[in-house]
Amino acid sequence: MTDSRHALIIANDRYADQGLKKLRAPAQDAAALERVLHDPQIGDFEVEVVHNASADLMRRRVQGFFNDRRRSDTLLLHFSCHGLKSESGELYFAASDTEPPLLAATAVASQFVRGCLAATRAGRSVLFLDCCYGGAFSRGSASVRASGEVNVLESFAKDEPVSGRGWAVITASDSMEYAFEDRELTENSAPRPSLFTHAVVEGLETGEADLDGDGNVSLDDLYEYVYRHVREQNPHQTPKKAAELQGELHLAHSRRGGIKIVAIPSPPSVRAALNSDDFLTRRGAVTELCARLQRPELAVAEGARQQLAEVAHNEVQPLADQAAAALSEIRLAPSPDHLDFGRVPRGSHPPKQSVALHGPPLARHCVVQPGQPWLRVDPARSGLEVHVDTAAPGHLAGDLMLKGVADESVIHVEAEVVPADGDGPHEPQTQDKRRTVVVDPSTVPPPPPPKEPPKITEEQERRDRTTPSRRAPTLAGAALALAITSLALLFMTMQRGVVAVVARADAGEAGNVEDNIREQGALTPLIVCLITGAAALVVGAYARHDLDARREHYTRQAVSGTHTLTAVAKGLAIPALILAVLAGVAYLVGSGQW
């Protein structure tokens, strides 16, 4: 989703002019659309509703809505009102104070809206027009006429935006059609949303508009869903679309998709360790992320999962393999994944079977969606309870779709509903009562650990909390000692090397520097120098990692002392290692020539 999402809903159903018929749908449209767009699990828009406003107020709100936006913004403007055509052929949106003979002064011109749409700096803008083009007129009205075509989309598709990345317009009907309210244009019935807005709300709220099943409802998904839904309900109404977009525009999350969890990032120390140049430090950070992935706090585990996914794609092979192995543990693993209820008498109590969900809490947190109306599912302590409705006779076969944060799985279900004793032929009465179920891992006990961890008594826990740890300072001191030893061995090597070179010079042509170096014993301290220098760096790195991972166990003096000691150790060990390597190279290159 984009960084900032805003929606403005303009709904007008009452008009001062007697020639404009009262509409039943706009108020219901605004309430239903506001609910789904504002829902953080669906649209996650900031929504403003303007109801029965004057033309001046409508213009102010529309222009203010498009002003002062950024390229990261997504804007959605929805009109639910009468659409009127002037004598010159221009489209206007009716306000509560609109006077049809004075459209330019008392209504909102489509050209004005198009100008705001073209001038905005928002990255993407979407306009929904659920308006009556011709259905705006009361029977016998002389003040409003519906002659000629309205050409709705042409009113908005003339120019491309000058600043933003794209725009789209979806209209409830084409130029010569009504936007039907509840299949007919009657005036005396209970208010219900219009066919168009009802399809938009239903597609977003149920997730059925997610036609490609990727967990998001794109603009194309929603238009295809709304088009089919409206045409099925009323063949005389045809939604239309015009768009100039780069890439896909996701209007909403789909409840049919995976679980959406707001992740809690890992601690700064872990993120810093992931960016370290030291391999062992990065390995320690990956190990910590693997542990956080198992945590019962789903937001913490999701944060670790996202970082492990980056490690699996971007790190060196050993760390990438470690991350991939941890991520494989959070895949959905229903057991069994095939249920056969066998022969079930029609009309009997719905039988049920259990499905267990395995893995850590993040793996067991999922959405379960029945694929057929005769399937029922309820969460249980062990995972799921699957029921079969026995109202419909015959062979039943369907699937339960499980979708989690990382992947999805399918449970296939079969049953044979047979006539009960004395049961005569009649039509099936099964109703579509499909219900999406979210499995809460807090109700599912975690699998038993491979072995019982050692129990920590209250006294031990209290002592751990109150007694400062000395591990990191001790390791830092050891690193410094190793670095000093490495430096001392380097000096010893250089001293013996100088003695060997002088002895070679005194011996003249009969001398051999390699024999002199071996005689002076210069190679042994050189090798030990390399080992102790490397060990100093490794021990210092481990001390810093332990300090970052368990900072709450250390005092300020311990933290400061550890940083100082490891810095000094590193400053001594690195030069010692460099000089030792150069000395070794010089010995290998020059020993055969002297």
N, C-alpha and C positions, 0 to 999 in steps of 0.2 A: 504494500500500500504506500501511497505518497505521504509526505511529511504532514501536510495540512489539508483537511477536507471540510468543505463548507457547502451547505444546502439552503436555498431559499424557496419556500413553498408559498405561492400566491393562490388563494382560493376565494372566489367570489360567487355567491349563490343568491344574493338579494340585490335587486336593482330598483332604483327610484323611478325609472321610466317604465310606464305600464306596457310599453311595447316589447320590453325584454322579459322573457318568461323566467320565473324563479326556477333555479336548478336545485335538485335534491342531493347531488353527489358531492360537490366540492368540500363541504365541511367534513364528511366522512373520509374523503380522499386525503385531506390534510392531516387528520388525526392518524390514519393508518400508515401513511407514508412517513410521517414524522417518527412514528414508533420504530419502524424497521431501519430507517436511515440513521437514527441516533443510537441504536443498539450497538455497543462496542464489539459485540460478537458477530455483527452482520455488516452494517454500513460504516459505523464509526465516524459519522459526520457530525459537525456542529450545525444544528438545524434552527432556522428562524421561520416562523409562520406568520403570514400577513393575510388576515381574513376580512373580506368585505371592505377593502380600502378604497379611498378616492383615487382618481387618476393621478393627481399630484403626488400623493403619498406612494403610489405604486412606482412612479418614475424615480422618486428619491431613493426608495429601497433598492430598486434594480441597479441604479447607477452606483450607489454606495456598496452594493454587494460585489460588483466587479472591480471597483477601485482598490488601489493599494494592495495588490496581490503579488505573490512571488511565483517563479517558474515551478517551484515544488508544490504549488497548490492545485487541488482539483475542486472545481465548482460545479454544482448541480442546481439548475433553476427549473422549477415546475410551475406551470400555469394550469389552473383548473377554473375555467370561466367560459363565457361566450366569446366566439371569434366573429368579428364583423368586417365587412368589406365596404370600403368607401366607393364613391362613384368613379374615382380614378383607378380603382382596382387594388388599392393598398389594403393590407390586412391590419386590423386593430384588435386589441384585447380590451374587453369591456370591463370598466370599473363600476363601483356601486353608484357613482353619480354620472355615469355615461348618458349623454343625450345623442341618440343616433344621428340627428341632423347635424350635430356639431362634433363629429368624431375626432377631428384634429385637436380640438381643445379639451374634450372631456374623456377621451380614451387613450390608451397607450399604443403608439404605433409600433408595428413590427420592425420598422426601420430604426427606431430608437433602441430597441432591444438588440438588434443586430449590430448597431454601432458600439454599444457597451461590450458586446461579446467580442467584437473585433479588436477593441482597444485594450482589453485587459491583459495584464502581464502574467496571469495564471497559466500554468503549463497546459491544463486541459479543462475544457468547459463543456458541459452537457446540458441541453435544453429539452425538457419534456413538455409537450403541448397536448393537454387533454381538454380540447375545446370543441364546442359545437359550431361547425361551419355551415349554417343553414338551419340547424335545429334551434337557433336562437330566437325564433320569431313566434310570437303568440298568434293563434289563429285569428285572421281578420285584421291584423295590425297593419296600419297604413304608414307608420313612421319608419319601419325597417323593411327593406326588400332583400331578397336572396338571389339576385340575378347574376349569371355569369360564374366563372370559376374563381376560387380563392387562391390557388397555387401556393399552398402553405410553404413547402420546402424551398421554392424559388425565392421566397421572401427572405430566407436566411442563407442560402448557398451561393449568393452572388459574389461575395468577396471572402478571401481567406484572412484569418487574423494576422495582424501585423507584428505581434509580439510573442504570443503563446505558441505552444507546440502543436495544438490541435483542438478541434471542436467537433461536436456531434449534435444533431437535432433528431429527436424521435417524436412523431406526431401520432395521435390516437386514430386519425382517419385521414383519407386523402381529400382532394380539393372539393369534391361534391357530395361528401358523405356526412352523416351525422356521427357524433361521438355518443353512442347510445348509453343511457343510464339504465342498468339492470334490464337489458334487452329491449326496453321500450321507452317511449318518450311520454309516459303518462305523468300526470301531475299529482294525483292523490294516492300515494302509497308510502310505506315506511322508507326513510332514507338509507341507501346502501351505496358503497363505492361504485364508480363507473366500471365498465368492463375493462378498460385500459388500465386504470390505476389499480383495480383489484388484481389484475394479472401481474403487474409490477410488484405489488406487495406480497402476493402469494409466492411468486417465483423467488424473491429474496428471502422471505421468512422461512419457507420450507427447504430452501436450497435446491428445489427442482430446476431452477434456472441455470444451475451449474451443469450445462449439457456435456462438457468434456470431462467432468469429474476430477478437475485439478485442484479443488478446494477453494476456488475463487469464481465469482460471477463476473465475467467480462461484459462489456457493452454489447458485443456480438451475441454472446450467450443470452443475455436478457432480451434483446430484440427478437431473436428467433423464438424464444419461449413465449413472449407476449404476442407475437404475430400468430403463432399456432393457437394459443389459448383464445384470443379474441375471435379469430376466424371460426373456431369450433363453436363458440357461443353465438356468433352472429355473422353469417357469411356476407352481410351487407356493409360491414365495417372492415377497413383494411389499414392497419398501422403502416407508416412509412418511416424511412430513415435516410438521413444524409450525413456524411462524416468526412472529415479530413484529419486523420490521426496517424501518428507514427507509433507503431507497436500496439500492443493490447492495452486497453484501459480497464482496470479491475474496479468495478463499482462496489463490490461487497465481498466479504468472506462468505463461504458456503457452509451452512451447518451440516451439509452432507460430506464436507471434507474433513480433514484431520482436526484434532483438538488444537485450539489456539491457546498457548500458554505464554504469558508475559514473563520472559526470562529474567532472572537475577544474575548479573555478570559475576564472574569469579573475582576473588579479591585482587587488588592491584599487584600484590606480590606474585601471584600466580601468573598474571598477564605479563609482568615484567620478566619473569623467569622464562616464559615462552619465547621472548624476544632476545634472550641471552645468546652470546656467541659460544658459550660453553655447552657442549653436548650433554654432559651429566646434569647440568642445571635444567635444561629443557626436558630431559627424561624425567626428572623429579616433578616438574610441573605437569607433564602428561599423566604421571601416576596419580597425582592429586586430583586431576580432572576425572580420571576413571573412578576414583573413590566418590567424588561428588555426584557422579552420574547415578550412583546407587542410592542416593539420599531419598528419604520419603517426602521431603519438601520439593514438590514438582517444579516450582519456579527455579530453584537452585539446580536441580537435575537438568532442566531444559537449557539453562545457561551453559552448563558443562557440555551438553550434547552439541550445541552450536559451535563451541570452541574446538571440540574433538573432531567435528566434521571438517573444520578448516585445517587442523593438523593432518588429518588423513589425506587431504588433497595437496598440501603444500610442504610437508616436512620430508626429511630424509627417510629412507625405507624402514629402518628399525622403529622409529617413532610413529611413522604412518601406519605400520602394521599393528602396533600396540593400540593406536586410536581406533583403527578399523575393527579390531577384535572386541574392544569395549562397546562400540556402536552396534555390533551384531547381537549383543546381549539384550538390547531393548527392542528387538523385533517382536511383533505380535505372534504369540504361539498358542492359539486355542487348541484344547484337547478334549474331545476329538474334533476333527474338522469336517466330519460327515455324520449326520444323524438320520436314522431310519426308524420311524415310528411303527412301521409295519401296517397291519390291517386294524383300522379303528372304526367302531360303529358310528354311524351318523347320529348327530345330536347328543353324543355322550359327553361326559365332562372332559374338557380339553386336556389331553395328556401332556406331560412335560418331561424334558430331559435336561441334564445339567452339562454345562461346558466349563471347564477350568481354564483360567488364564494364568500363564506362567511368566516369570521374569521379574525384574525390579519394578517399583511403582510406576516409573515413567512408561514402561512397556505395557502395563496393564491399564493405563488411562486411555480410554478410547471411546469412539462413537460407534454405536451399533444400529444399523438401519435395515429393517426387514425389506426384502425385495418384493414380497407378495402380500396381499391384504389378509391372507389366512395365517400369517406368521405373527406370533407375539413373542416378545422378549422382555425379561425383567432382570435387573442386576441381582446378584446373590453373593454371599460371602465367599464362595469358591470361584465366582466368575459370573456366569449367566445361567438363567433358566429359560429354556425355549419351549413355547407352547404352540399347539396346532389347533386352529378352529375347525371343528368337525361339522360345520353347517353345510359346506360345499362337498357333494359326493364326487368320487372319481379319484384318479391318481394325482397327487399333489407333489410338485417338485419346485423348489425355490432356494434362494440364497439369503444368508445374512451377511451384510458387508460390514466389516470391522475396520475402522480407520483410526490410526494413532498419530502421534507427532512425527514419526519417522517412516512408517510404511502402512500397508493395509493387508487384510487377510479375508478369506471367504469361508463361511461354514455352509455346506450344502445340506439341505433338509428335504426328506422325502416322507410321504405317508400315503396310505391307501384308505380313503374313507368309503366304507361299504354301507349299504342300507341296513338299518336296524330291523329287528323282527316286527312285522306288521307295518313297515314303512312303505307307503305308496309313492309313486312318482310325483314330484313337485319341483318347482323352480328353486334354485339355490338362493339363500337369503344372506349370504356373506356380505358384510359391509366393509368398506375400506377403512380400517381403524389402525393403519400402520403408525407406529410411534417410534421416533428416534430416541434411543436410550444412551445416556452418558454413564459409563462405568467409572465409579469413584474408587480409586485404589485404596482409599482409607478403609473401605469395607471389605477388602480382599486381603487376607493374611498373607504376608510374604512367604516364599518358599523357605524351608528350613536350611540353615547354613550347613556347609559340608562338615564342619566340626564346631564344637562348642568353644567359643572364645573364653579365655580366662576371666573369671569374675573379678570385678574391682569393688572392693569394700568401700564403705563411706569414709573410713579413715584414710584409705589410700587416695580416694578422690579429693578429700580435703587437703591432704598433704601435697598432692600434685598442684592444687590451685594456689596454695600459700607458699610453697618452697620454691624459690627461684632456681631455674635450671642452670647448670654450669657447663653443659655439653658444648655449646657453640664457642664460648671463650677458651675452653680446654683445647678444642680442635684448632682454633685460631693460633693458640700458643704453640701447638705441635707443628702447624704449618710454618710459623716463623722459625722454629728450631730447625726444621728440615731445610728451609731456605738458607739459613746461616751456615749449616753444615755443607750444603751444596756449594756455597761461595768459598768456604774454607778449602774444600777439596779442589776447587778450580785453581786457587792460588798455589796449592801443593803441586798440582799437575803442571802449572806454568813454570814453577821453580825447578822441578825435575826436568822439564823439557829444555829449559835454558842450559842446565848443567850438561844434558846430553848433547846439545848442539855445540857447546864449547869443547867438549871432549872429542867430538867429530872433527872439529877444526884443528885441534892439536895433533890428531893422529895422521893428518895429511891424506894422501891418496889411499892409504891402506885402511882408513877408517870407514865405518858404516853407521849412519845415524839411527837406523832401525835397531841395530844391536845395542847402541848406547841407550836408546829410550827404554828398551826392555830391561837393560841392566840397571837403570835408575828407577824402574818400577813406576813410570809415568802413566801407563795405560789404566792401571787399577783405579787410582783416584778419579781419572777422567770418566770411567764407566759409572762409578758410584755417584759422581757429581750429577750425571744425567738422570740417574734414577731418583736421587733425593730431590732434585729440582722439580721433576715432574710430580713426585709425590706431594711436594709442598703446594703446588697449584691445585691438585685434586682435593687434598684435605681442606685447604682454604675455601674452595668452592662449596664443599659439603657443609662447612661451618656456616657460610652465608645462607645456603638453602635452608638449613635447620632453623636459623634465626628468623628467616622470613615466614616459614611455615608455622612456627610456634612462638611468634613474637610475644604473645601474652604470657609466656613462661619466663621471660627475661626482664631484668631490671634495666633502667636507662644506662647505668654504668656498664652492664654486661653488653648491651647493644653497641655503645660507643667503643668499648674496648675491643669487641670482636671486629668491628669495621676497621679500627686502627691497625690491629695486629695483622689482619688478612691483607690490608693494603700494603703494609711494609713487607710482608712475606712475598707478595706478588711482585713488588718492586725489586726485591733481591733475587728471586728465583728466575724471573724471565731473563735478565741480563746474564746471569750465570749459565742458564741453558743455552743462550745464543752463543756466548763465548766458547762454551764447551763443545758445541756442535762445530763451530769454526775451527777449533783446535783439532778435533777429530778429522775433519775434512783435510786440514793442512798435513796432518800425519799421513793419511792415506795417499794424498797426492805426492808429497815430497819424499817419503821414505825410500822409494825406489830410485830417486835421482841423487841422493846425497851419499 
